[in-house]
Amino acid sequence: MRAFVLTGPGRAQVRDVPPPEAGPGGVVVDVERTGVCGTDVEFFTGEMSYLHTGQAGYPVRIGHEWSGTVSAVGDGVDPAWRGRRVTGDTMLGCGHCYRCLDGRQHVCADRYEIGIRNGWPGALAEQLPVPVTALQVLPDAVDAALGALVEPGGNALRAVQGADLRPGQRLLVLGPGTIGLLAARIAAAHGVEVHLLGRTAASLGFARSIGFGNVWTRQTLPELPWDAVVDAANDAALPALAADLVEPGRRVVYVGLAGHPSLLDTRTLALKDVTAVGVLSASGAFPRTVELYASGSVDPGPLVAATVGLDEVAAVLAGDRRPEWGDAPKIHVDPRR
């Protein structure tokens, strides 16, 4: 089968590789759509932290936002899974350590992360092996494109849940990228007053084009009480800004990751009695995210700028965008194109 392989910083190939087999407890998925995200870009540039801690290394097959159809099942898997449309969790815990048994498999010390950690192959390929326990069934109302947006949507949902807001309260989202916009849409669907803070005219203009009226830069941000702040950006200066802006006694949520360490004065958190919440992955949020998409309460479709084939992925990772794609943040890949 064809698969996209990163061979080093800035170097990639589309290779013919052996197709996966469904091992015990696992399935093989025929991939229909895969999203490209900031983590994939960091692997392309060589900045991804796992490359420097030994938890990942080249060559690496990336891609962890995906949807497809189960085509084969392994021993111990109900044959009824064959033919089902699915997406799935990125985080694959060992299943037997204290964290896994406690329901925290996404932070298992020995976990695999699909397309990211410890060599599990990613979804920028025609087929993907996945444990059946990681699968989430997709209803007919959630097509391939929406299915590949469930994983980032689950991250966004967990960020909104971490903010712990009631209808009518005010949320400031830092970073109008895919996660930030999904968090904003999910929060708005729950009656929260949403504001977005960004930097570029293109990203701010796109946010306005999909219905967000409260869109600001740092210079234009109004002085309002922010009941929660979600940092969904990759700017190392923003975690401290989030803590500075949030109302005392409220919450800041950190779901974005900067390429360099962030400086945050914990005295700000303590003296303002602020709760800081970290979000890693969509684990646990897949069913609810699918419900939001299937019901139409949250429509992530406009966030997809274009769908390309495997041969175009390297250019996308390098930042090349065609003018006709517009300013939507997400690029999808059809591995069979």
Secondary structure as the mmCIF struct_conf table of DSSP 4:
data_model
#
loop_
_struct_conf.conf_type_id
_struct_conf.id
_struct_conf.beg_label_comp_id
_struct_conf.beg_label_asym_id
_struct_conf.beg_label_seq_id
_struct_conf.end_label_comp_id
_struct_conf.end_label_asym_id
_struct_conf.end_label_seq_id
STRN STRN1 ARG A 2 GLY A 8
TURN_TY1_P TURN_TY1_P1 PRO A 9 GLY A 10
STRN STRN2 ARG A 11 ASP A 16
HELX_LH_PP_P HELX_LH_PP_P1 PRO A 18 PRO A 20
TURN_TY1_P TURN_TY1_P2 PRO A 24 GLY A 25
STRN STRN3 GLY A 26 VAL A 36
HELX_RH_AL_P HELX_RH_AL_P1 GLY A 38 THR A 45
TURN_TY1_P TURN_TY1_P3 GLY A 46 GLY A 46
TURN_TY1_P TURN_TY1_P4 SER A 49 SER A 49
HELX_RH_AL_P HELX_RH_AL_P2 TYR A 50 THR A 53
TURN_TY1_P TURN_TY1_P5 GLY A 54 GLY A 54
BEND BEND1 GLN A 55 GLN A 55
BEND BEND2 TYR A 58 PRO A 59
STRN STRN4 VAL A 60 VAL A 60
STRN STRN5 GLU A 65 VAL A 73
TURN_TY1_P TURN_TY1_P6 ASP A 75 GLY A 76
BEND BEND3 VAL A 77 VAL A 77
HELX_RH_3T_P HELX_RH_3T_P1 PRO A 79 TRP A 81
TURN_TY1_P TURN_TY1_P7 ARG A 82 GLY A 83
STRN STRN6 ARG A 85 GLY A 88
BEND BEND4 THR A 90 THR A 90
STRN STRN7 MET A 91 LEU A 92
BEND BEND5 GLY A 95 CYS A 97
HELX_RH_AL_P HELX_RH_AL_P3 TYR A 98 LEU A 101
TURN_TY1_P TURN_TY1_P8 ASP A 102 GLY A 103
HELX_RH_3T_P HELX_RH_3T_P2 GLN A 105 VAL A 107
TURN_TY1_P TURN_TY1_P9 ALA A 109 ASP A 110
STRN STRN8 TYR A 112 GLU A 113
TURN_TY1_P TURN_TY1_P10 ILE A 114 ILE A 116
STRN STRN9 ARG A 117 ARG A 117
TURN_TY1_P TURN_TY1_P11 ASN A 118 GLY A 119
BEND BEND6 ALA A 123 LEU A 124
STRN STRN10 ALA A 125 ALA A 125
BEND BEND7 GLU A 126 GLU A 126
STRN STRN11 GLN A 127 PRO A 131
HELX_RH_3T_P HELX_RH_3T_P3 VAL A 132 ALA A 134
STRN STRN12 LEU A 135 VAL A 137
TURN_TY1_P TURN_TY1_P12 ASP A 140 ALA A 141
BEND BEND8 VAL A 142 VAL A 142
HELX_RH_AL_P HELX_RH_AL_P4 ALA A 144 GLY A 147
TURN_TY1_P TURN_TY1_P13 ALA A 148 LEU A 149
HELX_RH_AL_P HELX_RH_AL_P5 VAL A 150 ALA A 163
HELX_LH_PP_P HELX_LH_PP_P2 LEU A 165 ARG A 166
TURN_TY1_P TURN_TY1_P14 PRO A 167 GLY A 168
STRN STRN13 ARG A 170 LEU A 174
BEND BEND9 GLY A 177 GLY A 177
HELX_RH_AL_P HELX_RH_AL_P6 THR A 178 ALA A 189
TURN_TY1_P TURN_TY1_P15 HIS A 190 GLY A 191
STRN STRN14 GLU A 193 LEU A 197
BEND BEND10 ARG A 199 ARG A 199
HELX_RH_AL_P HELX_RH_AL_P7 ALA A 201 SER A 209
TURN_TY1_P TURN_TY1_P16 ILE A 210 GLY A 211
STRN STRN15 VAL A 215 TRP A 216
TURN_TY1_P TURN_TY1_P17 ARG A 218 THR A 220
STRN STRN16 TRP A 226 ASP A 231
BEND BEND11 ALA A 233 ALA A 233
TURN_TY1_P TURN_TY1_P18 ALA A 236 ALA A 237
HELX_RH_AL_P HELX_RH_AL_P8 LEU A 238 LEU A 245
STRN STRN17 VAL A 246 TYR A 254
BEND BEND12 GLY A 259 HIS A 260
HELX_LH_PP_P HELX_LH_PP_P3 PRO A 261 LEU A 263
HELX_RH_AL_P HELX_RH_AL_P9 THR A 266 LEU A 271
TURN_TY1_P TURN_TY1_P19 LYS A 272 ASP A 273
HELX_LH_PP_P HELX_LH_PP_P4 VAL A 274 VAL A 274
STRN STRN18 THR A 275 GLY A 278
BEND BEND13 SER A 281 SER A 281
TURN_TY1_P TURN_TY1_P20 SER A 283 GLY A 284
HELX_RH_AL_P HELX_RH_AL_P10 PHE A 286 SER A 295
TURN_TY1_P TURN_TY1_P21 GLY A 296 GLY A 296
BEND BEND14 SER A 297 VAL A 298
HELX_RH_3T_P HELX_RH_3T_P4 GLY A 301 LEU A 303
STRN STRN19 VAL A 304 VAL A 308
HELX_RH_3T_P HELX_RH_3T_P5 LEU A 310 GLU A 312
HELX_RH_AL_P HELX_RH_AL_P11 VAL A 313 LEU A 317
TURN_TY1_P TURN_TY1_P22 ALA A 318 GLY A 319
HELX_RH_3T_P HELX_RH_3T_P6 PRO A 323 TRP A 325
TURN_TY1_P TURN_TY1_P23 GLY A 326 ASP A 327
BEND BEND15 PRO A 329 PRO A 329
STRN STRN20 LYS A 330 VAL A 333
TURN_TY1_P TURN_TY1_P24 PRO A 335 ARG A 336
#
